[in-house]
Amino acid sequence: MESILKYYDFSKFFPDKSNTFSENLICYSTLNDTHFLIFEKENTIYNLYLSRYSSKKSIGCTPPETLELLVANYDKSISEHRIILKKYIW
């Protein structure tokens, strides 16, 4: 999973303090000024979300304006999961 996060330029994991992700660790990748992809790390499971925040500084501090679960239990060996990630990054 580390290679995926590095390849797509995700941030380092940090604790969610907004109660949106149950205080799990999260990391993000910027799509534009207000839209971000977020990986939530829940023990050994990674969930991928599309989110909207007013700014990058709000991630993990305040609830997102919108949040959509794209992939539950992301697995890089499943091609459909990789395709969904690529769809938003490229």
N, C-alpha and C positions, 0 to 999 in steps of 0.2 A: 504494500500500500504506500510505503514511503516513496517509491519511484513515481507513482501516479501523482502524489501531492507535489513532489518536486518538479515533475515534467510540466504540470499545469499551473505552476507558480502559486500554490496555496500558501497561506501564511502558516506560521507555527501554531500549534494547538494552544489554546488558552481556555480558562474556565468561563462558562456562560454565567453571567450574573443577572440576566434579564428574566430568569425563570421560564424562558421559552423552550430551552433544551434541558430542562430538569437539572441544571447545574453541571451537565456533562461537559467534556472538553469539546471545543469547536475550532475550526479553522475556515478560512474563506479565500475565495479568488474573486477578483473584481471583473465584472463584465462591462460596467460603465459607472457613472457617478453615483447611481442609486440602486443598481442591481448587482447581486452577488450570489455566487454559489457557495454553499456552506456544507461542510462535512461535519456531522456530529459523531463523536466517538463515544459509544455506549458500551463500556467494557471492551470486548473484541469486535463489536459490530460497528460498521460505519453506515450512516444514513446520509443521503445527498439531498439537499434542498435548494430551491430557487427562492431568493428573498429580495425584498425591497426595503431599504433603509434611507433615511434622509441624508446620511453621510456614512463613510467608512468608520468614523469614530463611534457611531452608535451600535455597531455590531458587538453583541455580547453584553451590552450595557442597558439597552432598552429593547422592548419587543419590536419586531419588524412590522412595517406597514402591511406587507403581504408575505406569506410564507406558503410554499407548495412543496410537498414531498415528491421528489422525482424518483428516487430509488431507495427502498428500504433494504437494509442488509447488503450494501454494495459489495460486489465481488468482481475484481478485475478480470477474472478468468471467464466471466459471462459476457459474451459479445454485446448483448442488448444493453448491459450496464455501461460498457465503454462507449457505445454509440450515443447513449443519452448524454453522457458527459461531454463528448466531442461536439454534439449538436449545439450546446450552449457556449462552449469555449471558442469554437472556430466559426 
